[in-house]
């Protein structure tokens, strides 16, 4: 869920990082954001495992996606987690960019850098195909695979100029629905090849809801952001990164309101059926629509702006829960998925509860994971060159 890069570049500006941030060599607001979405993701996965009324039909692949009931509490519980995957992939791109670009400046060879990126990407992708698939009882081609393959793609793509990289990323977000419509006519899943690259499929023994190109676009945007942070630190850009995030966030939310209100192109075949708040927010995640990109990235940018703004004011507690969860995101992800998916899959507990069960399970698991993540962070710091650096 993270690039494991140690970075000290500040999203804010003109401030000295807190002592805890200096010791860890990381950007606290980025770890806070990761930690926040880990908490939200735990709620979603608890619902997925144990809530018999779990909502997850965020795709035109399902015939009833536009007409299904959207109970307020169930829908809100699902919707608040939509920000998780874009956050992981965007921040992975930004962190990896900072790490890689600094290695380039130090004169590290191109192949050595590419090898590191590819190795990290392969390990992350294989975790989906092995541990996560085993726990879920199906072949999982989902978020870890999307992150890992996107990283591998960045090995050659990192040679693109920042404007071109950002242009390609935004270009897909805006025009991707045109391309997708040539190869996928929902309802119903796309073919395996099409679902691997641009559309989506699910059900049966194989789940592929995270096609490569739409999520690679988010990592490319994150990479471009990481580069901007370095350029600002070097005095080559004048706008503070956090202010840039605020502007981008406002633009994203404005695009969402305009496109979702128009009820046409940009919904990825999942139109708004009425004026209820549920229908406004019931956007296509599988694959991401323009409205999904605009809403979730807009919210992500504004959250990062807010966290960067308060970081120098409130300081960084080295053992704060969000910081700890954010610094051990991959470990957290694997443990919490297996702890919930194994009993749900192999012990007949799938969908045995309700929304109350979801929040109780999530709360208890978060309490138990906090000391486990602190322990893992200590072990990982003591063995910086071991395989643990990838997890």
C-alpha positions in Angstrom: 0.0 0.0 0.0 3.0 2.2 0.0 6.2 2.8 -1.9 8.3 2.4 1.3 10.3 5.4 0.3 11.9 7.5 3.0 11.2 11.1 2.2 11.7 14.4 4.0 10.2 16.7 1.4 7.4 18.7 3.0 4.1 19.2 1.3 3.8 22.5 3.2 6.5 25.1 3.1 8.5 27.3 5.3 8.2 25.0 8.3 10.6 22.7 10.1 9.3 19.2 10.5 8.5 17.9 13.9 11.2 15.8 15.6 9.3 12.6 15.1 9.0 13.3 11.4 12.7 14.0 11.2 13.6 10.8 12.9 11.4 8.7 10.7 12.5 10.6 7.6 8.9 10.6 6.3 6.2 13.1 5.6 3.8 12.9 8.5 0.7 14.2 6.6 1.1 11.5 4.0 1.3 8.8 6.7 -1.7 10.3 8.4 -3.6 10.1 5.2 -2.6 6.5 4.6 -3.6 5.7 8.2 -7.0 7.3 7.8 -7.8 5.3 4.7 -6.6 2.1 6.4 -9.2 2.7 9.1 -11.9 3.3 6.4 -10.8 0.2 4.5 -11.1 -1.9 7.6 -14.7 -0.9 7.9 -15.4 -1.8 4.2 -13.7 -5.2 4.4 -15.5 -6.0 7.7 -18.7 -5.2 5.8 -17.6 -7.3 2.8 -16.9 -10.2 5.1 -19.7 -10.2 7.6 -22.5 -7.8 6.6 -25.3 -9.6 4.7 -26.5 -6.3 3.3 -23.1 -5.1 2.0 -23.3 -2.9 -1.0 -20.5 -3.2 -3.6 -22.2 -2.9 -7.0 -20.3 0.3 -8.0 -20.2 -0.7 -11.6 -22.5 -0.9 -14.7 -21.3 -4.5 -15.0 -24.2 -5.4 -12.7 -27.7 -5.2 -14.4 -29.3 -3.7 -11.3 -26.6 -1.2 -10.5 -28.7 1.8 -11.5 -32.0 0.7 -10.0 -30.9 -1.1 -6.7 -31.9 0.3 -3.4 -29.3 2.4 -1.6 -30.2 2.5 2.1 -28.6 5.5 3.6 -26.5 3.9 6.4 -25.3 1.0 4.2 -24.5 3.2 1.3 -22.7 5.8 3.3 -20.6 3.1 4.9 -19.6 1.9 1.5 -19.1 5.3 -0.1 -16.7 6.6 2.5 -14.3 3.9 1.5 -14.1 4.9 -2.2 -11.2 7.2 -1.4 -9.0 4.3 -0.2 -7.7 2.8 -3.5 -7.0 6.2 -5.2 -5.1 7.3 -2.0 -2.9 4.2 -1.9 -2.0 4.4 -5.6 -1.5 8.2 -5.7 0.6 8.3 -2.6 2.6 5.3 -3.8 3.4 7.2 -7.0 4.3 10.4 -5.1 6.6 8.6 -2.6 8.3 6.5 -5.2 8.9 9.5 -7.4 10.7 11.4 -4.6 12.8 8.4 -3.8 13.7 7.6 -7.4 14.4 11.2 -8.5 16.7 11.6 -5.5 18.6 8.5 -6.5 18.9 9.8 -10.0 20.4 13.0 -8.7 22.9 11.0 -6.7 24.1 9.3 -9.9 22.6 5.8 -9.3 22.4 3.9 -12.6 19.2 3.7 -14.6 19.1 -0.1 -14.6 19.7 -0.3 -10.8 16.8 2.1 -10.2 14.5 0.2 -12.7 15.4 -3.1 -11.1 14.4 -1.8 -7.7 11.1 -0.5 -9.0 10.3 -3.7 -10.9 11.2 -5.9 -7.9 9.0 -4.0 -5.5 6.2 -4.0 -8.0 6.4 -7.7 -8.6 6.4 -8.5 -4.9 3.3 -6.3 -4.3 1.5 -7.8 -7.3 2.3 -11.4 -6.2 0.8 -10.8 -2.7 -2.6 -10.4 -4.4 -2.2 -13.6 -6.4 -1.0 -15.6 -3.3 -1.9 -14.5 0.2 -5.0 -12.4 -0.6 -6.3 -15.0 -3.1 -5.8 -17.8 -0.6 -7.7 -15.9 2.1 -10.5 -15.0 -0.3 -10.9 -18.4 -1.9 -10.7 -16.9 -5.4 -8.1 -15.6 -7.7 -7.8 -12.0 -6.7 -6.7 -9.6 -9.4 -7.4 -6.5 -7.4 -5.8 -3.5 -5.7 -2.4 -4.9 -4.9 -2.0 -6.3 -8.4 -3.0 -2.8 -9.8 -0.4 -1.1 -7.5 2.3 -3.6 -8.3 1.8 -3.6 -12.1 1.5 0.2 -12.1 4.9 0.4 -10.3 6.4 -1.9 -13.0 5.0 0.3 -15.7 6.6 3.4 -14.0 10.1 1.9 -14.6 10.0 3.0 -18.3 7.3 5.7 -17.9 9.4 7.7 -15.4 11.5 8.9 -18.3 8.6 10.9 -19.6 8.6 14.7 -18.9 6.3 15.8 -16.1 3.9 17.7 -18.4 3.6 14.7 -20.7 3.1 12.2 -17.8 0.4 14.5 -16.3 -1.2 15.0 -19.7 -1.5 11.3 -20.3 -2.9 10.7 -16.8 -5.5 13.4 -17.1 -6.2 12.5 -20.7 -7.2 9.0 -19.7 -9.3 10.2 -16.9 -11.2 12.5 -19.2 -11.3 10.4 -22.4 -11.1 6.9 -21.1 -14.8 6.3 -21.3 -14.6 6.8 -25.1 -12.0 4.0 -25.3 -13.8 1.8 -22.9 -17.0 2.0 -24.8 -15.3 0.5 -27.9 -14.5 -2.7 -26.0 -17.1 -3.1 -23.3 -20.9 -2.8 -23.5 -22.4 -3.3 -20.1 -24.2 -4.7 -18.3 -22.2 -7.9 -17.9 -18.5 -8.4 -17.4 -15.9 -7.5 -19.9 -13.7 -10.2 -21.6 -10.6 -11.3 -19.6 -8.2 -9.3 -21.8 -10.3 -6.1 -21.8 -10.9 -6.4 -18.0 -7.2 -6.7 -17.4 -6.4 -3.4 -19.2 -9.5 -1.1 -19.1 -12.8 -2.5 -17.9 -13.9 -4.9 -15.2 -15.1 -8.4 -14.4 -16.1 -10.3 -11.3 -17.9 -13.3 -10.0 -16.9 -16.9 -10.2 -13.4 -18.0 -9.3 -11.7 -14.9 -10.7 -12.2 -11.3 -9.6 -10.6 -8.5 -11.7 -12.1 -5.1 -10.6 -8.9 -3.0 -10.9 -7.9 -2.8 -14.6 -4.4 -1.6 -15.2 -4.7 1.6 -17.3 -7.3 3.5 -15.2 -5.3 3.0 -12.0 -1.9 3.5 -13.6 -3.2 7.0 -14.5 -3.6 7.8 -10.8 0.0 6.6 -10.1 1.3 8.8 -12.9 -0.5 11.8 -11.4 1.1 10.9 -8.0 4.5 10.7 -9.6 4.1 14.1 -11.2 3.1 15.5 -7.8 6.2 14.0 -6.2 8.4 15.6 -8.8 6.7 18.9 -8.1 7.5 18.6 -4.4 11.2 18.2 -5.2 11.2 21.1 -7.6 9.6 23.3 -5.0 12.1 22.3 -2.4 14.9 23.1 -4.9 13.4 26.6 -5.4 12.3 25.9 -9.0 8.6 26.3 -8.3 6.8 29.1 -6.5 3.4 27.7 -5.5 3.5 25.7 -2.3 2.6 22.0 -2.9 -0.2 22.1 -0.4 -1.7 25.2 -2.1 -1.4 23.4 -5.4 -3.3 20.4 -3.8 -6.0 22.8 -2.6 -6.5 24.3 -6.1 -6.5 20.8 -7.7 -9.0 19.6 -5.1 -11.4 22.4 -5.7 -11.2 21.9 -9.5 -11.8 18.2 -9.0 -14.9 18.7 -7.0 -16.2 21.3 -9.5 -15.7 18.9 -12.3 -17.6 16.2 -10.4 -20.6 18.5 -9.8 -20.7 19.6 -13.4 -20.3 16.2 -15.0 -22.6 14.3 -12.5 -25.2 17.0 -12.9 -25.1 16.7 -16.7 -26.1 13.0 -16.5 -24.2 11.9 -19.6 -20.7 11.3 -20.6 -18.3 10.8 -17.6 -20.5 8.4 -15.6 -19.0 5.2 -17.1 -22.5 3.9 -17.9 -23.7 4.4 -14.3 -25.9 7.5 -14.6 -27.6 9.4 -11.7 -31.3 8.2 -11.6 -32.6 11.0 -9.4 -31.6 13.9 -7.2 -31.0 12.0 -4.0 -27.6 12.3 -2.3 -27.1 8.6 -2.7 -27.5 8.8 -6.5 -25.2 11.8 -6.7 -22.5 9.8 -4.9 -23.2 6.4 -6.5 -20.4 6.7 -9.1 -18.6 3.9 -11.0 -15.5 2.6 -9.2 -15.2 -0.5 -11.4 -13.8 0.9 -13.7 -13.3 4.5 -12.5 -15.5 7.0 -14.2 -14.6 10.7 -14.7 -17.0 11.5 -11.9 -15.2 9.0 -9.6 -11.8 10.4 -10.4 -12.9 13.9 -9.9 -14.8 13.3 -6.6 -12.3 11.0 -4.9 -9.1 12.7 -6.0 -10.7 16.1 -5.2 -11.4 14.9 -1.7 -7.9 13.3 -1.4 -6.2 16.6 -2.4 -8.2 18.7 0.0 -7.6 16.2 2.8 -3.8 16.3 2.1 -3.9 20.1 2.0 -5.7 20.2 5.4 -3.3 17.7 7.0 -0.3 19.5 5.6 -1.6 22.8 7.0 -2.2 21.4 10.5 1.0 19.3 10.8 3.3 22.2 11.8 0.6 23.5 14.3 -0.2 20.3 16.1 3.1 18.4 15.7 3.6 14.7 15.1 3.1 12.1 17.8 5.4 9.3 16.9 2.9 6.7 18.2 -0.3 8.3 17.0 -2.6 5.6 15.6 -3.0 7.2 12.1 0.8 7.6 11.9 1.5 4.0 13.0 -1.1 2.6 10.6 0.2 4.7 7.8 3.8 3.7 8.3 2.9 0.0 8.3 0.2 0.1 5.6 1.2 -3.1 3.7 1.5 -5.2 6.9 -1.8 -3.7 8.1 -3.5 -4.6 4.8 -2.4 -8.2 4.7 -3.1 -9.0 8.3 -6.6 -7.4 8.4 -7.6 -9.0 5.1 -6.6 -12.4 6.1 -8.0 -12.1 9.6 -11.5 -11.3 8.2 -11.5 -13.2 4.9 -10.4 -16.6 6.2 -13.2 -17.0 8.7 -15.7 -15.6 6.2 -14.6 -17.9 3.4 -13.7 -21.1 5.1 -15.8 -21.1 8.3 -19.2 -20.1 6.8 -19.3 -16.6 8.3 -19.7 -14.7 5.1 -22.7 -12.2 5.6 -23.8 -13.5 9.0 -24.2 -10.1 10.5 -25.4 -6.6 9.7 -24.1 -3.0 9.7 -23.7 -3.1 13.5 -21.5 -6.2 13.2 -19.4 -4.3 10.6 -18.5 -1.5 13.0 -18.0 -3.7 16.0 -15.6 -6.0 14.1 -13.7 -3.1 12.6 -13.4 -1.4 16.0 -12.1 -4.5 17.7 -9.7 -5.3 14.9 -8.3 -1.8 14.9 -7.6 -2.0 18.6 -5.8 -5.3 18.2 -3.8 -4.1 15.1 -2.4 -1.0 16.8 0.1 -2.8 19.0 0.8 -5.3 16.3 1.7 -2.5 13.8 3.9 -0.7 16.4 5.8 -4.0 16.9 6.2 -4.5 13.2 7.4 -1.0 12.7 10.1 -1.5 15.2 11.2 -4.8 13.7 11.2 -3.4 10.2 13.3 -0.4 11.3 15.8 -2.7 12.9 16.2 -4.6 9.6 16.1 -1.9 6.9 17.7 -4.1 4.2 15.7 -7.2 4.7 12.7 -8.3 2.7 10.5 -6.5 5.2 11.3 -3.3 3.3 8.7 -4.4 0.7 5.9 -5.0 3.3 
